[in-house]
Amino acid sequence: MQVNGYTIAPYADLNNADLSCANLSCANLRGADLRGADLRGADLSGANLSCANLRGADMSCANLSGADLIRANLSGAKLYGADVVSRLVGRATRSDGYEFFLWKLQDGTERVVAGCQYRTLAEYRAHVRSYSSYTKGQQTGAILAYFETLWRLA
């Protein structure tokens, strides 16, 4: 399994590792030592975390959809805002290679995930107003308009 170009194996020692916003989708982290790890905003969808030690890990706003947490130690783990994704609604890439994903959560709400950004469509629209680059703002606005159309059809 690779994370940002690095191979991670089951039973890995990731004690206090900074894995915030990491793409750990479908990772085999069975039995891994993730005590105190920073997993804020990480994509753990479909990850095998069975028997993993997540004691004190910060998994705030992490995507745990389909993650296997059987016999995982979650003592003291922070799960604030961790959402379970129901399905992917849309995906788009800006000209600079930055990828955007529109997810439907199990509670029926939407989230746009791009890099470490994790926002509703309205929140992302407001965020785009802070862009200093006209081209970046225009392209991101077009992606959000596309996502809004997809969301109405979802």
Summary of the structure (lengths in Angstrom):
residues: 154
radius of gyration: 16.4
end to end distance: 32.0
largest distance: 49.4
contacts: 449
relative contact order: 0.12
helix: 18%
strand: 28%
